[in-house]
């Protein structure tokens, strides 16, 4: 049996034997990949929902873009023990993402100046900097540093944000720029004491705690026109800083409380409105509202993309995407830190884009150099390398075609093209699967793929025209790839 590992064409490059230009059977193995292994292709955008298959985005060339990758909390602001906190090595982080073959990361905002990790079942106090607003004083905030002037922006923050988006673009990575962060204000002990909108933390007389209960969560609820106006100026500044970049997406807020719905809808609409008159328009996302939020709120939103909660099976048995929204299935909203390679493939085979909340080097949460997450990181890279060999404009989730229930397919019954068929089937636990090839004429080539390593094993051919049973020969997760010419 021939075995090989396939390589992405474009984007972050990794070592392996390349399969270039695969189109349902026109596969050939490159003899030498040394010339391509260290090259990357800049991300091309701005992204739009694909007109034929809106489960995915499309770049400015009209090519389908499937997004997958890791993200970590301190990839924009420095965050960690000590004051000042450890400086985040973004260049090393980009190398890390490329090493695993990812094409997406989520760039985190963090509104608090300090983070007590008790709510995360750890015992640490993290300092956070820089912030969007300048710390000029006069006078000191509750953390002992100069108060914020909410009328002035900190150039370091916005230059860093731009530099990191540009660096990611050069590496072929798309970035979701988070604008606000809602989890910390709800769950970090004494969080509002470390927020710029606390009246003792700014020189502008702004008090975001409208109801006086000490939490301040109403800064994310349109409760104060003065606060909303400051937030709108900040969003305009971010857009002015990044509008010319191709690889940017926006996310309104991470895990904000359910009363933030109208506030989030407002800012989605504002971004769409502001960018309508600018050179480029970028996708805007809304993610799970924690605790108690509903996925229906996300689907009903004006957002271009969403990240759901476990409701409906997104953790264990993701429902097939119907194209109403581009779905980025994020382990952050399903486990916090969790997931496995099986979940990655279940998501991919249901027309969903999986992304991973990654402890990375353990500076913020988790032990250092934690290898237990490697299978997830690698599996995402394998799905991306396979996705780039498929005509995703035509391929859709068709659960009825495989007894496992996990199948992406383009077959004559769906595509109207009797000259081409392609099916990708996931077998949780391996073993045997029955695939319905009744609508396919002629023979299909068979390839088995290891879902974590990407290693391929050619399996000969199978005849169309009926239901067929195929065995992986493995007692672990397996991927079956069938195509006809």
C-alpha positions, -999 to 999 in steps of 0.1 A, spaced: 0 0 0 12 35 -8 12 60 21 17 97 19 9 129 38 -7 157 19 2 194 21 -19 225 18 -15 246 -13 -11 282 -1 -15 294 34 8 282 62 31 255 47 42 223 65 65 195 54 51 165 36 44 151 2 21 175 -17 -10 167 -37 -15 197 -59 -47 206 -78 -68 177 -67 -102 179 -84 -121 146 -79 -95 122 -91 -70 144 -109 -46 137 -81 -8 135 -85 19 133 -59 46 159 -61 81 144 -62 97 172 -42 82 197 -18 113 214 -6 105 245 -27 71 249 -12 74 237 24 85 271 38 63 294 16 31 310 26 5 328 6 -10 360 20 -47 358 30 -69 371 3 -100 390 11 -119 407 25 -141 376 30 -177 373 18 -202 346 24 -199 323 -6 -228 328 -30 -232 292 -39 -224 276 -5 -229 302 23 -217 277 49 -183 291 41 -167 324 32 -153 333 -2 -121 353 -9 -117 381 -35 -108 355 -61 -141 337 -56 -125 307 -39 -142 290 -10 -124 297 24 -129 271 51 -116 285 84 -100 265 112 -73 272 138 -63 279 174 -66 311 195 -53 321 230 -62 349 254 -30 370 254 -24 372 216 -31 410 215 -27 423 251 1 410 273 -14 390 302 1 370 329 17 370 364 39 400 373 37 437 366 44 443 338 31 410 325 52 387 303 55 401 267 37 378 243 60 366 214 36 370 185 61 358 159 66 325 177 28 322 180 24 326 142 50 299 137 30 277 161 -2 282 141 16 275 108 33 244 122 -1 229 127 -14 241 93 -40 265 106 -54 295 86 -74 313 114 -70 328 148 -92 348 171 -74 380 184 -86 386 220 -97 419 237 -96 421 275 -113 450 291 -100 445 327 -66 457 339 -63 427 362 -76 391 361 -81 370 392 -83 334 378 -102 320 408 -133 316 386 -111 294 363 -103 271 391 -67 284 393 -50 307 418 -32 335 400 -35 373 396 -27 384 360 -19 420 350 -31 431 315 -18 457 292 -20 477 269 -56 490 266 -74 510 240 -76 541 262 -47 562 273 -37 561 310 -28 598 315 -41 608 349 -43 631 367 -47 608 397 -44 570 400 -70 544 394 -79 516 418 -50 495 406 -25 522 415 -17 533 379 -27 566 362 -64 569 355 -78 564 320 -87 594 297 -116 579 278 -114 607 252 -79 596 242 -67 564 227 -34 546 234 -14 545 201 5 514 213 -27 494 214 -39 502 179 -4 500 164 0 465 179 -34 455 167 -25 466 131 10 451 132 -4 417 144 -31 416 118 -6 424 91 18 398 103 -10 372 103 -19 381 68 16 376 56 14 341 70 -18 333 53 -39 336 84 -74 352 88 -80 369 121 -112 377 140 -107 409 159 -126 408 192 -139 443 201 -152 437 236 -150 410 263 -180 401 284 -170 371 304 -145 388 327 -168 415 339 -194 389 349 -172 363 366 -138 377 377 -139 387 414 -143 424 419 -140 428 381 -156 463 379 -129 477 401 -105 470 373 -126 483 344 -119 517 327 -156 527 331 -154 525 369 -158 561 381 -126 560 401 -106 547 371 -112 575 346 -109 613 345 -141 617 325 -167 612 352 -180 581 335 -197 555 357 -207 524 338 -225 509 369 -258 525 361 -279 505 386 -253 507 413 -250 470 421 -212 470 417 -210 447 387 -210 472 358 -223 447 333 -247 472 319 -218 488 300 -227 461 275 -264 468 274 -270 503 260 -279 515 295 -257 546 294 -257 569 263 -223 583 274 -207 548 276 -222 538 243 -208 569 227 -173 561 239 -176 525 227 -188 538 193 -157 560 190 -135 531 199 -151 509 173 -146 536 147 -110 538 157 -105 500 152 -122 502 118 -101 531 107 -70 512 118 -78 480 100 -101 487 71 -75 483 44 -65 448 55 -79 418 37 -77 391 64 -99 408 91 -132 396 105 -148 413 135 -164 398 167 -185 420 188 -178 404 222 -167 372 239 -194 355 260 -214 385 271 -245 382 292 -279 377 275 -291 413 282 -264 424 258 -284 413 227 -296 447 216 -262 462 224 -245 436 202 -270 439 174 -264 477 175 -227 473 170 -231 447 143 -253 472 124 -228 501 132 -199 482 117 -218 474 86 -229 510 83 -194 524 89 -178 501 64 -204 507 38 -187 539 29 -152 526 31 -129 508 7 -135 473 22 -163 456 41 -155 427 65 -176 400 81 -190 406 116 -196 379 141 -217 373 172 -207 345 196 -224 326 224 -239 347 253 -228 332 286 -246 322 308 -281 314 295 -278 327 260 -297 310 231 -284 300 197 -316 313 183 -304 348 193 -273 342 172 -292 329 141 -317 358 143 -289 384 145 -276 406 117 -242 389 121 -224 373 91 -210 345 112 -217 330 147 -202 307 173 -229 286 191 -232 270 225 -237 232 230 -275 235 225 -285 214 195 -255 191 196 -226 213 186 -204 196 211 -212 159 205 -232 156 173 -232 190 154 -262 196 133 -256 200 96 -251 236 87 -278 250 64 -260 281 52 -281 307 71 -249 317 89 -213 308 86 -207 288 118 -173 288 136 -177 260 161 -155 272 190 -145 249 219 -143 280 240 -181 281 241 -186 243 243 -161 232 269 -140 263 279 -108 243 273 -117 210 258 -127 190 228 -109 163 207 -100 154 172 -133 135 168 -152 167 174 -131 185 147 -140 160 120 -177 158 131 -179 196 127 -161 196 93 -183 169 79 -214 189 89 -203 219 69 -190 238 100 -157 256 106 -141 243 139 -118 265 160 -100 257 193 -95 277 226 -58 268 231 -39 271 264 -8 275 242 22 279 264 3 279 297 11 315 307 -25 324 313 -43 292 321 -32 255 322 1 237 325 30 246 303 38 226 272 5 206 274 7 180 246 -27 165 252 -42 191 228 -19 182 199 -45 158 183 -70 187 180 -44 211 166 -32 185 141 -67 174 131 -77 210 122 -47 212 100 -56 180 82 -92 191 76 -79 223 61 -54 205 38 -82 182 26 -107 211 22 -83 229 -1 -84 198 -24 -122 198 -26 -146 218 -46 -164 232 -15 -186 254 -36 -205 222 -46 -199 199 -16 -226 200 11 -234 179 42 -255 149 32 -259 127 63 -281 102 45 -254 90 22 -233 74 49 -244 51 77 -221 70 101 -241 101 95 -210 122 87 -206 129 50 -197 159 28 -207 151 -8 -212 163 -43 -230 136 -63 -250 137 -95 -283 138 -76 -273 170 -59 -249 186 -85 -265 176 -118 -230 167 -131 -228 130 -139 -191 133 -148 -180 141 -112 -187 128 -78 -169 133 -45 -177 120 -9 -158 125 23 -170 103 51 -160 102 88 -161 70 107 -160 76 145 -141 47 159 -132 33 125 -147 -1 114 -171 -4 85 -194 21 68 -221 18 42 -221 45 16 -249 51 -8 -234 54 -43 -267 47 -61 -265 80 -80 -229 76 -91 -220 60 -124 -187 42 -129 -159 36 -104 -147 58 -76 -112 59 -63 -108 51 -26 -84 68 -1 -83 63 36 -70 92 57 -57 92 92 -77 121 108 -48 133 130 -16 127 110 -31 131 75 -14 99 63 -32 85 33 -37 49 23 -49 41 -12 -78 16 -12 -83 8 -49 -117 15 -64 -153 9 -57 -182 7 -82 -211 32 -81 -247 24 -88 -256 9 -54 -250 10 -16 -215 -2 -8 -198 -12 24 -162 -3 30 -140 -12 59 -113 11 73 -93 -17 87 -88 4 118 -103 5 153 -99 42 156 -114 72 139 -110 71 101 -118 93 71 -129 79 37 -124 99 6 -141 88 -26 -140 105 -60 -148 98 -96 -137 115 -128 
